[in-house]
Amino acid sequence: MFIEHDYKYSLGFTDYKTYSFVECQRDTNIICEDVQQAIRQQMAARGYVLSYEKPDLFVNFFVYYEPIKLYGLCTAGY
């Protein structure tokens, strides 16, 4: 499994304290639960709190079932 993240470094994420998830694709409920749990752990480690009422950030992710080719990422050694 390959996991990648992306965000705007100059945004200033220290201003945000809470987050919630954008609704998951319906056909990936089991996968969504696993991915969301991994994200929850990472967000908690960074000090963010899950909140369903007026979160500061929304987290979104995609599950790809077919191989994809990524461009623009540093892949030295792979």
Buried (B, 14 or more C-beta within 10 A) or exposed (E): EEEEEEEEEEEEEEEEEBBBBEEBEEEBEEBBEEBBEEBBEEBEEEEBEBEEEEBBBEBEBEEEEEEEEEEEEEEEEE
